[in-house]
Amino acid sequence: MRSLSLLFAIVAFAASALAMTLTAPKAGDKVDFSKPYKITWTTVPSDQDQVTLELVNMASQPTVSKVIAENVKVSAGSYTVDKITGIPVANGYQINAIANSTQNTGILSQSNQFNVTAVGKVETATASATTATKTAASATASAGAASSVMTLSGPLAVLSALVLSIFAGVL
């Protein structure tokens, strides 16, 4: 009887070892999240259909927990992240594959710890205003027939560019 219990324990352990396994990023990898990065894994037929991928760093202060993607098809074997923003560059990050079903909850697989060396930049209102200023300057230069030239910036430049483009279209 005792040997039968031991056999069941070994079979149960072997079955759990054959579940979804995150293979990239690997331990110690230097990951640049300012550009696309491919997360990979292996699967077995008993794995569920979809997972949520989450980036975590419990070694940093403050800790990081950011959902990268939801409802990712496990059968695909990989997911490419476009870029990740809003996290610090640091060591000790991990990717968690989290169950999406009511029968199986929690973390199904966790990557080894890796290092984030760069992150994406967030487009801000300042960057948009700079683009608008350049657009306004371009519209002013192309209007050419304007009787006076002024240097404008910010929202006033955008408004001026719109007015000038309307008048240029009428003339």
MOTA-V750597 format. One record per residue. N is the residue number from 1. RES is the residue in one letter. PSI is psi in whole degrees, -180 to 180 (* if undefined). OMEGA is omega in whole degrees, 0 to 359 (none if undefined). Layout:
N/RES/PSI/OMEGA + N/RES/PSI/OMEGA
//
This chain:
1/M/-41/180 + 2/R/-40/180 + 3/S/-31/177 + 4/L/-41/177 + 5/S/-41/179 + 6/L/-41/178 + 7/L/-44/178 + 8/F/-40/179 + 9/A/-41/179 + 10/I/-43/179 + 11/V/-43/179 + 12/A/-42/179 + 13/F/-43/180 + 14/A/-40/179 + 15/A/-39/180 + 16/S/-29/179 + 17/A/-15/182 + 18/L/28/180 + 19/A/-177/178 + 20/M/132/180 + 21/T/120/176 + 22/L/126/184 + 23/T/-18/175 + 24/A/131/12 + 25/P/153/180 + 26/K/168/179 + 27/A/128/176 + 28/G/-3/178 + 29/D/148/174 + 30/K/111/188 + 31/V/130/178 + 32/D/102/181 + 33/F/12/175 + 34/S/-6/178 + 35/K/170/182 + 36/P/141/179 + 37/Y/136/184 + 38/K/119/174 + 39/I/132/182 + 40/T/159/179 + 41/W/164/172 + 42/T/156/182 + 43/T/169/171 + 44/V/160/183 + 45/P/-26/183 + 46/S/-6/178 + 47/D/151/178 + 48/Q/170/187 + 49/D/-40/186 + 50/Q/154/177 + 51/V/167/170 + 52/T/133/177 + 53/L/129/183 + 54/E/136/176 + 55/L/127/181 + 56/V/153/170 + 57/N/102/180 + 58/M/-5/180 + 59/A/-14/182 + 60/S/162/175 + 61/Q/120/358 + 62/P/160/179 + 63/T/158/181 + 64/V/136/174 + 65/S/103/186 + 66/K/122/177 + 67/V/127/179 + 68/I/-44/182 + 69/A/148/177 + 70/E/156/178 + 71/N/43/178 + 72/V/130/180 + 73/K/119/181 + 74/V/-36/183 + 75/S/-19/179 + 76/A/-31/178 + 77/G/-5/178 + 78/S/163/175 + 79/Y/131/179 + 80/T/122/177 + 81/V/130/179 + 82/D/-59/172 + 83/K/159/178 + 84/I/133/179 + 85/T/166/172 + 86/G/20/177 + 87/I/154/177 + 88/P/150/171 + 89/V/125/184 + 90/A/172/174 + 91/N/166/172 + 92/G/16/178 + 93/Y/155/174 + 94/Q/155/173 + 95/I/131/174 + 96/N/136/170 + 97/A/114/187 + 98/I/137/181 + 99/A/142/178 + 100/N/11/183 + 101/S/161/179 + 102/T/-24/179 + 103/Q/-31/184 + 104/N/114/183 + 105/T/162/177 + 106/G/-168/182 + 107/I/122/177 + 108/L/-35/181 + 109/S/149/180 + 110/Q/133/179 + 111/S/166/170 + 112/N/166/179 + 113/Q/139/179 + 114/F/172/183 + 115/N/134/175 + 116/V/119/184 + 117/T/-19/179 + 118/A/151/177 + 119/V/162/178 + 120/G/154/177 + 121/K/142/178 + 122/V/130/176 + 123/E/127/183 + 124/T/173/178 + 125/A/-33/179 + 126/T/-43/179 + 127/A/-39/179 + 128/S/-40/179 + 129/A/-37/178 + 130/T/-44/177 + 131/T/-42/179 + 132/A/-39/179 + 133/T/-42/178 + 134/K/-39/178 + 135/T/-43/180 + 136/A/-41/179 + 137/A/-39/178 + 138/S/-41/179 + 139/A/-38/179 + 140/T/-43/181 + 141/A/-39/182 + 142/S/-21/178 + 143/A/-30/172 + 144/G/-40/184 + 145/A/1/180 + 146/A/142/185 + 147/S/-22/177 + 148/S/154/182 + 149/V/131/177 + 150/M/154/174 + 151/T/121/181 + 152/L/157/177 + 153/S/164/176 + 154/G/-149/183 + 155/P/-33/179 + 156/L/-36/178 + 157/A/-40/179 + 158/V/-46/179 + 159/L/-44/179 + 160/S/-40/180 + 161/A/-41/179 + 162/L/-46/180 + 163/V/-45/181 + 164/L/-39/180 + 165/S/-32/176 + 166/I/-46/180 + 167/F/-37/180 + 168/A/-35/178 + 169/G/-31/181 + 170/V/-38/183 + 171/L/*/none
//
